[in-house]
């Protein structure tokens, strides 16, 4: 299932354009990192790609079907969003949280059945938190909670996974664990789009980078193509050197 943005533009009524003619796509088996300074439009773009906002012009599509035309239930079965930040709820276990991902597949007011629980537990095993099923959500570490949220998204059985800053506020150990997980999910056939801030981690784990500035797409392509000193200076206003290698690395002056 290909997620595509075609000449997307967005502005709130009476406001300036926040997304300005963005065209890009993410295919199954690919991890695409969205980069850019604060205020560049990354989160707004994710909201457009998940149907949370409707474009002013252009369109966002899943396999050629406009996202705006899909019902919330149908959209939730095709794509799942892991939001930027959320607090673990009181009175819920990790398994309870993951089971919330089954709601798009259940009739109204229906309770989860054995099959739903099986899918939830499999999602937790897939994200490395199978042993935490009975733990109160409030007792989880930051890295554990992030992987539970990803398991909840996988419990929707999506073909597209979108994440808004999935490693924000995590220490380096959990950043690496989560990014290795996302790369593995992409290799397993999902189309994965992740908003990120750290250009070096994005270059290390992503198949493609898309760099935004002021709502415009500056560049999109493989890390070796996008990670140039000129482009990073343009995007972030910081000079430095890009060191080539298996994964390009940027060091600011």
N, C-alpha and C positions, 0 to 999 in steps of 0.2 A: 504494500500500500504506500503510494508516494504522496507525501505532504508537500504542497507547492503554494508559494505566494507569487502572484502575478501582478506586478505594478501596483502593489498595495499602497494606499494612502489613507491616513486617518487623522482627524482633528475633532476635538470636542466642539460642540456648537459655539461659535463665536471665538474660538481659540486658534492658536497657531497650529500648523501641521506638526504632528509628532512622528509620523511615519510618512516618508516622501518617496514614493515610487519604488518600493523594495520588491525585487524579484529573486527568489531562490527556491531550492527544493531540498528535500531529504528523502532518500530512498531506503528500502529495507536493507539491513546489513550495514548501516552507516551511522556513525556518531558525528553529529554536526554541532560545533560549539559556536554560540553567539557571543561575540566580544564587542567591547566598546566602553568608553568612559561612562560615568554616571550621567543619566539624562540623555543617553544616545538613542533610546527607544527600544532596548532589548526586551524589557518586560511588557511593554505595549505590544510589541510584535508577537510575543508568545500569547498574549490574550486574544489577539486577532486570529492566531493559528488554532486556538482552542475554542473559538466561538464566544469568548467572553466579551468581545467587542465586535461590532460590525464595521467593516471598512467604509470610509467615505467614498472610495472608488477602488477599482481593481478587485481582485478576489483571492480568497484562500480556498484551496480545494484538497480533498482527499480522493485519490484515484479519479480526478476529473470532476468530482461532484462538489459544488460550492458548500463549504462548511456552514454558511449561513442558512442553507436549505435543510440541514439535517436536524432532526429533533434532538433535544438534550440526551435522551436515552440512547438513541442510535449513535450519537457522537461519542458518548461515554463508552460504548462498546468498541468503538474503533480506535479512539485515542484517550490516553490518560495523562493527567497533569499532576506533577508533584510541586506544590506551591513553594514559594520562597521561604516562608517561616510559618510555623504553627506550634502551639504548645501541646504536649501530651495531655489528653483529657483525664480528668479525675474519675476513678471508678471503672476504668476499662483496662482489660488486659491487652497485651500486644496482639493476640489472636482476634480479640473483639475489633480492634482498629483495622486489621487487615480484612476482616469480613465485611467491613463497610464497602469495600470495593466490589462486592457482589450485587449491590443494590440495582445497578442498571440491568441486571439479568433476572431480577425477581419480579413477580407480579406485585401490584400495589398491596401493601400491608402484609405480604407474605414473609415468613421467617426463613432463615437459611436452613437448608437441608444437608444431608450427609455429603452430597456431591459438592456443595458450596464449601463446606468445611474441608473437604479433601483438596479442593483447588486452593484455598487459603493456606493450608499447611504446605502444599507444594510450592506456593509462591514464597513462603517464608524460608523453606529449605533453599530455594534458588538464590535468595539474597543473604543467606548465611545467618538467619535469625531463627531457625527452626527450634532451637532449644530455649527460646525466650517466649514461647506461646503463652504460657501462664503467668508471665511476669506482669505486674502492674505497669501500665504505660508510663506513669510518672517516675518510675525507678530506673528507666532506661538512660544510658549515656547518650550524648549527642549523636555519635556515630551509629549506635544501635537504633535510635529513633529515626534517623534518616533512612536506614535500610528497611525499617518497618514501613515507613511511608512509601518507599519504592515497592515493597511487597504488596501494599494495599493497591497501588496503581496496577501492578501485574495481575492482581486478583480480578481486575476488570477484563482480563484477557484481551488487552489492546494489541494493535499492530503498530501503533505509533506512541512513543513515550516522550513527553515534554517535561523538562525540569527547570525551575527558575532558581538559579544559584544553589545547586544541590550540595556544594561543599562549603558554603558560607558558614563562618563561625565554628568550623571543625578544625581540630589540630591536624598536623600533617599526616599522622598515621591514618586517621579516619578519612581524610581527603583522598589518600591513595586507595584505601579500601573501596570507597564509594565509586571513584573513577574507574578502577579496575572492574568493578561490577558493571558499570554502564557500558564499558568497552566490550565486556563479555556478552551482555544482553544484545548489543548491536551485532556482534558476530553470530549470535544465535538467530538473527533474522528480523529483529525489531528495527524500525527507524527511530533514532534517538536524537532529540534536540535538547541541548543544555545551555542555559545562560551561565557564563563564567566570567570571572574577573582576572584570574591569574593566566596570563598569556602563555607562560612556560608550561603549566600543567595542561592547558588546553592543547598546546602543540604536541605534548607527550602522548596524550590519550585519544585525541580526536582524529577522525579521518579527514574532516574538512573544517575550515574556520570561515566564519562570516563576520566581518568587522563593520560595525555601525558607528556613525557619527552624525549627531544632529538629525537623526531619523533617516539618514541616507545610508545605503550600502556602499562602503568604500571598496571592499574586495571580498571575494569568496573563492575558495579553492583549497588545495592541499596545504598543510602547514608550511612546507618548504617554499611554496609560491607566495603565500600571504605574509609570512614573517620576514619582512624586510625593514631595514632601518628607516627608510623614507616613509613607508606606510605607518609604522608605529609612531613615528614622530608626528605625522599628520593626524592620526587618530587620538593620541594621548597627549601631544605636546611635550613629549619627553625624548631627548636624544640619548643614544646609546649604541651598542654594538649587538649584532645578531651573529651568533657563533653557529656555523653549520655542523651537521653530524647526523646521527640516526634520527634525532629530533632537534630542530632548531631551538636555540636558547637566546633569550634577550637579556642583556645586562645594561641597565641605565648608566649614564655617565654620573 
